[in-house]
Amino acid sequence: MAIVTDSTAYIPEDEVKQHGIAVVPLTVNFEDGYIIDGIMGSEQFFARVDKATKIPFTSQPAVGQFAEVYKKLLAEGKEIISIHISGRISGTVESAAGAAKMLEASNNISIVDSGLTSAGLAFLVRAAVTWAEEGLSREGIVSRLEAEKKKIRILFVPDTLEYLRKGGRIGGARALLGTLLQIKPVLHFHNGIVDVFDKVRTKKKAVQRILKEIPRDSKRLRLVVLHALAPQEAEEIREMVLKEVPHAEVTIDELGPVISIHAGPRVVGLTIWPLD
């Protein structure tokens, strides 16, 4: 069994190699060229963004990129589960599905729209790897993924709405409202898109609002604090989470270029996965 994903899962390279995960990258396009997602840290990336005259835009992988990966894995006699960023914010799933249709062995490929991205997507990819190593069938793994993805929540607080507005990932009117009234919205993934979860006056209150969404009655919790260019704030949030739910497994992930260019610098957030 082969597990394929895209770069927005931001799974470390050593882990990718250890488990044989195939990663098909998205790109960030500047006026003077492009960069491949996942190979540049936030500090270096936003330093380049600051020098650009326009906010760069992102691109999904081409159908041919997926086809090349799938052909290689199929030639090795493997079945494929390809798990990707929400199809409602990226055409990546569409590219993956297009590639699968091109191949004669397309019935050996399952495409999964996570409805999520970043740590939420990574949760599903890691789960699929574990289940594959345990010997579950492709159909069984896909069924579990479809069930588990509904339990995973991503909530985040952008430091500025300008990047989301310019990137077209949230309504311009909402972005303008937040700017004018100095509101700090708590955003979340809802039915595969970024939407407003709540509105508060300060970033501190927004973080507290996110913490209230952690299910206290869950005995097994996996959480990831997300950030771009805000490592100290992320660590503070991690400590707050552990005070609230000391039994939880809590890690910190830095967002890569494709997601951080939409969320903006100094965004912080929390991905929540109840495992029971």
LOFI-963435 format. One line per 8 residues: their letters; for each residue x, z, y of C-alpha. Coordinates in steps of 0.001 Angstrom, whole numbers, plus 500000, padded with zeros to 6 digits. Each point is the difference from the previous one (the first is absolute). Last residue first. Layout:
A> X:Z:Y | ...
//
This chain:
DLPWITLG> 488032:521357:508183 | 502683:497912:501689 | 498844:500357:503611 | 501904:497336:501968 | 500510:500475:503742 | 502075:497826:502316 | 500811:501653:503306 | 500888:498621:503390
VVRPGAHI> 502463:499743:502824 | 500560:497184:502492 | 503108:500468:502133 | 500504:496239:500464 | 497000:497702:499517 | 497336:499744:497293 | 500090:496194:499979 | 503781:499583:500212
SIVPGLED> 500290:503021:497693 | 498214:498238:497137 | 502148:496875:499830 | 503200:501778:501134 | 500223:502804:497407 | 498239:503341:500065 | 502111:503065:499362 | 498831:502137:497107
ITVEAHPV> 499891:503797:499748 | 499132:501954:496841 | 497421:502616:499048 | 499030:501119:496482 | 497279:502562:500582 | 500018:503612:498764 | 500660:501416:503470 | 496774:498505:501412
EKLVMERI> 499577:501109:503636 | 503540:501287:500482 | 501314:496946:498152 | 498069:497705:502333 | 501394:501714:503089 | 503546:499607:498661 | 499395:496293:499366 | 498599:499644:503500
EEAEQPAL> 503170:501504:501467 | 502090:497628:497880 | 498024:497030:501295 | 500462:501176:503586 | 503751:500120:499447 | 500083:496559:498379 | 497976:498219:502722 | 501285:496396:500194
AHLVVLRL> 497222:498746:497751 | 498151:502607:497987 | 498136:500749:496799 | 499559:503414:498399 | 499304:499447:496312 | 497646:502102:497915 | 499433:500531:496273 | 497491:502657:499099
RKSDRPIE> 499183:501653:496718 | 497739:503059:500097 | 497548:498435:502458 | 497757:502578:501652 | 501835:499872:503326 | 499306:496286:500468 | 502247:498930:502908 | 497699:498666:502716
KLIRQVAK> 500581:502978:502290 | 503650:498964:500263 | 498929:496759:501677 | 498162:501889:502723 | 503046:502198:500596 | 502058:496842:500530 | 497457:498753:502540 | 500026:503374:501743
KKTRVKDF> 503764:499741:500464 | 499659:496392:501144 | 497672:501071:502769 | 496449:499310:501156 | 498135:499324:496773 | 498247:497013:498476 | 498980:499644:496346 | 500185:497610:497052
VDVIGNHF> 500511:496767:501940 | 500516:496999:497730 | 502833:498149:498319 | 498667:497732:497262 | 499830:500122:496208 | 496589:501610:499670 | 501159:502770:502353 | 503685:500536:500670
HLVPKIQL> 500364:502676:502631 | 500483:500588:503701 | 500071:503287:501882 | 499579:499051:503622 | 501998:501652:502750 | 497854:499640:503100 | 501643:499564:503391 | 496683:498761:501410
LTGLLARA> 501326:496665:501204 | 502387:499355:497124 | 497510:500958:497302 | 497323:497824:501536 | 502382:497048:500234 | 500932:500297:496332 | 496353:500248:499006 | 499159:496925:502032
GGIRGGKR> 502877:498046:498439 | 498599:500546:496524 | 502524:501033:497376 | 502531:497997:497963 | 500332:497238:502595 | 503744:500416:500314 | 499711:500380:503754 | 497455:502802:499644
LYELTDPV> 501827:501745:497167 | 503265:499867:501960 | 498433:501290:503224 | 498232:502917:498350 | 502790:502462:500826 | 501295:503083:498207 | 498020:498878:496976 | 498318:502743:497956
FLIRIKKK> 499506:499408:496305 | 497651:500489:497075 | 500527:498351:496597 | 497702:501016:497153 | 500323:499470:496264 | 496985:500721:497796 | 498619:496437:499978 | 503385:498677:498900
EAELRSVI> 499745:502139:496871 | 497032:498182:498452 | 501277:496454:500550 | 503442:501076:498823 | 498557:501492:496817 | 498174:496769:499148 | 503134:497974:500738 | 502021:502209:497649
GERSLGEE> 497480:499655:497167 | 499806:496222:500373 | 503794:499706:499936 | 500123:502182:496898 | 501443:503504:500064 | 503374:500492:498332 | 501252:503156:501685 | 502549:497902:501903
AWTVAARV> 497089:497922:501324 | 498173:503160:501072 | 503057:501259:501861 | 500627:496661:501727 | 496330:499739:500979 | 500118:503507:501487 | 503098:499099:502007 | 498280:496885:501364
LFALGAST> 496845:501937:500826 | 501801:502727:501934 | 502111:497344:501760 | 496855:498323:501315 | 498834:503280:501500 | 503521:500661:501278 | 500089:496739:501978 | 496761:497973:499679
LGSDVISI> 496362:500359:499034 | 497059:497987:498629 | 502147:499836:496868 | 499046:496393:499270 | 501007:499580:496353 | 500981:496626:498514 | 500111:499849:496190 | 502206:497360:498365
NNSAELMK> 499931:498992:496315 | 496955:497766:500528 | 502136:498062:502497 | 502142:498679:497138 | 499626:496380:501107 | 501142:500866:503500 | 498566:498792:503291 | 497168:502538:499934
AAGAASEV> 502541:502845:500007 | 501665:498640:503130 | 496718:499857:501874 | 499179:503566:498963 | 503344:501231:501345 | 499533:498094:503260 | 496502:501451:500400 | 501309:503490:499294
TGSIRGSI> 502602:499516:502769 | 497465:498757:502567 | 500178:503298:501864 | 497625:502486:501654 | 496880:499519:497857 | 502012:499124:496904 | 501345:503528:499921 | 503681:500110:499051
HISIIEKG> 500803:498997:496445 | 500108:500647:496252 | 501074:497259:497560 | 499534:500907:496337 | 501857:497549:497791 | 500233:499348:496248 | 503510:499394:498797 | 501455:497370:497693
EALLKKYV> 503251:499585:501919 | 498755:496580:501134 | 496981:501828:501440 | 502313:502137:502125 | 501914:497010:501362 | 496861:497984:500664 | 498367:502957:501809 | 502921:500450:502387
EAFQGVAP> 500156:496291:500877 | 496224:499796:500408 | 500039:502995:502354 | 502519:498374:502294 | 498186:496669:499754 | 496754:501510:501283 | 501844:500973:503173 | 500565:503648:500827
QSTFPIKT> 497851:501417:502811 | 501153:499714:503593 | 500358:502565:502775 | 500033:499552:503770 | 502627:501030:502531 | 499075:501746:503264 | 501121:497659:502775 | 502994:500003:502363
AKDVRAFF> 502190:501588:497322 | 502595:502625:500938 | 497702:502922:499194 | 499156:498408:496636 | 503711:499893:499122 | 500398:503701:500739 | 496739:500481:498109 | 501589:498595:496849
QESGMIGD> 503301:501854:500238 | 498287:503353:500451 | 497284:499306:497437 | 502373:499067:497164 | 500651:496423:498870 | 499848:498407:496545 | 496335:500678:499249 | 498436:496846:501371
IIYGDEFN> 502143:496893:500251 | 500989:499151:503546 | 499088:496970:502061 | 501467:497728:502639 | 500425:499600:503758 | 496380:500457:501065 | 499630:502844:497528 | 498202:499813:496661
VTLPVVAI> 499616:502970:497681 | 499990:499058:496319 | 498155:500960:496819 | 501985:500639:496853 | 499231:499372:496311 | 501137:503037:498013 | 500418:499872:496215 | 500130:503456:498417
GHQKVEDE> 502619:500287:497255 | 499620:503770:499652 | 503532:501038:500938 | 500483:497045:502354 | 496940:500819:502122 | 500929:503694:499974 | 503493:499220:501288 | 498535:497712:502664
PIYATSDT> 497714:502659:501448 | 496256:499206:499933 | 498782:498818:503398 | 496507:499088:498706 | 499938:497467:502862 | 502610:497897:498188 | 497573:498467:497525 | 499116:500891:496426
VIAM> 500675:498756:496478 | 499821:502072:496812 | 501134:498342:496769 | 498681:500933:496570
//
